[in-house]
Amino acid sequence: MNYRHQYHAGNFADVMKHVMLVRLFAALQRKEKGFLYLDTHAGRGSYDLAAAAKGDSLVREPEHPLGIGRLWDRSDFPEEIAAYVGLVRSFDRERGNLGGPPRFYPGSPWIARRLARPQDRIVLCERHEGEAELLDIEFGRESRVRVEAMDGYGAPRAMLPPIERRALVLIDPPFESEDEFARIATAVGEGLARLPSAVFAIWYPLTERARVDAFFSELLALKLPPALELELTVAGERSVRKLKGCGVVVINPPWGFEAQAARILDWLAPVLAQEPGGSGRIRWLVPGK
Ligand SMILES: C[S@@+](CC[C@H](N)C(=O)[O-])C[C@H]1O[C@@H](n2cnc3c(N)ncnc32)[C@H](O)[C@@H]1O
């Protein structure tokens, strides 16, 4: 396990994923009844972007200037994105940044914590010992948040169905090993068997189109409920860059989410593009009713 999200925090993929996460929270909170937010691969919870450039031993090119950095000084956001930027800006300020470029970036755990109502609960899973310790320091005393130093792929099986009978599950692995897509499919199948109405958001990298198509076939074999596929590319298919974009599959998308996601991708695609050919795409993997 070599992956550290520290080096990628606030990059274009985080922006896309976290904007969608904020929207999903808002959609689930249209109902008064609380829900469980389950983060299977939580990371350390928050990131100091200044440290990201230092690397383990060598200076690294930070990724956040091409992500949150591209949004930082703008104000022309559609409302679907404004809530995310407002949350990141206030987090950054409260952690001590007094101005200039962004310095402190909230990971998905802090985004969820900021958005959760008293009736919502949060479970954060992280398998890397050091990252889980940092997560525990951030959230250990919070009564509504539980930190589990465990294999997140086992979490849908272990945590669903929750007492609330409502859940939003973020699956956001590092994609370090070959079997990552297969493990996601297994975890989703186990989760849906326990709570068929659970909303899943699954992040994936767009490095090889064929691998992603094979993943969709694995998901479709589960006889999924309605599922939307959202993709953001920052470069065209012929680009030599390894990570050409990323996607989020949303299973059981809330009512109205498709139109919001389309507006988000339309706005983000030109702002986050790094080479010609960057674009947004949205399609139903399994059509909604
Ligand atoms: C992409 S990062 C998560 C970022 C976080 N969700 C966010 O949006 O801020 C993936 C994390 O998964 C952790 N990890 C790797 N394998 C895991 C596993 N099997 N179970 C739980 N966590 C794992 C890594 O240590 C890393 O912190």
The ligand as an SDF file (V2000), in Angstrom:
LIG
                    3D

 27 29  0  0  0  0  0  0  0  0999 V2000
   -8.2570    7.9450   -3.0960 C   0  0  0  0  0  0  0  0  0  0  0  0
   -7.8610    7.8290   -1.4050 S   0  0  0  0  0  0  0  0  0  0  0  0
   -9.3310    8.3270   -0.6000 C   0  0  0  0  0  0  0  0  0  0  0  0
   -9.6560    9.7720   -0.6860 C   0  0  0  0  0  0  0  0  0  0  0  0
  -10.9010   10.1980    0.0620 C   0  0  0  0  0  0  0  0  0  0  0  0
  -12.0360    9.3350   -0.2300 N   0  0  0  0  0  0  0  0  0  0  0  0
  -11.2700   11.6250   -0.3030 C   0  0  0  0  0  0  0  0  0  0  0  0
  -12.0710   11.8450   -1.2190 O   0  0  0  0  0  0  0  0  0  0  0  0
  -10.7720   12.5370    0.3780 O   0  0  0  0  0  0  0  0  0  0  0  0
   -7.8700    6.0940   -1.1210 C   0  0  0  0  0  0  0  0  0  0  0  0
   -7.5470    5.6930    0.3050 C   0  0  0  0  0  0  0  0  0  0  0  0
   -7.8660    4.3080    0.4500 O   0  0  0  0  0  0  0  0  0  0  0  0
   -6.9420    3.7200    1.3640 C   0  0  0  0  0  0  0  0  0  0  0  0
   -7.0210    2.2560    1.1470 N   0  0  0  0  0  0  0  0  0  0  0  0
   -6.3470    1.4770    0.2780 C   0  0  0  0  0  0  0  0  0  0  0  0
   -6.8310    0.2230    0.2940 N   0  0  0  0  0  0  0  0  0  0  0  0
   -7.8500    0.2080    1.1910 C   0  0  0  0  0  0  0  0  0  0  0  0
   -8.7870   -0.7850    1.6290 C   0  0  0  0  0  0  0  0  0  0  0  0
   -8.7540   -2.0340    1.1410 N   0  0  0  0  0  0  0  0  0  0  0  0
   -9.7150   -0.4330    2.5420 N   0  0  0  0  0  0  0  0  0  0  0  0
   -9.7650    0.8250    3.0350 C   0  0  0  0  0  0  0  0  0  0  0  0
   -8.9140    1.8060    2.6770 N   0  0  0  0  0  0  0  0  0  0  0  0
   -7.9820    1.5070    1.7420 C   0  0  0  0  0  0  0  0  0  0  0  0
   -5.6350    4.3840    1.0250 C   0  0  0  0  0  0  0  0  0  0  0  0
   -4.7430    4.2980    2.1360 O   0  0  0  0  0  0  0  0  0  0  0  0
   -6.1040    5.8200    0.7220 C   0  0  0  0  0  0  0  0  0  0  0  0
   -6.0280    6.6130    1.8790 O   0  0  0  0  0  0  0  0  0  0  0  0
  1  2  1  0
  2  3  1  0
  2 10  1  0
  3  4  1  0
  4  5  1  0
  5  6  1  0
  5  7  1  0
  7  8  2  0
  7  9  1  0
 10 11  1  0
 11 12  1  0
 11 26  1  0
 12 13  1  0
 13 14  1  0
 13 24  1  0
 14 15  1  0
 14 23  1  0
 15 16  2  0
 16 17  1  0
 17 18  1  0
 17 23  2  0
 18 19  1  0
 18 20  2  0
 20 21  1  0
 21 22  2  0
 22 23  1  0
 24 25  1  0
 24 26  1  0
 26 27  1  0
M  CHG  2   2   1   9  -1
M  END
$$$$
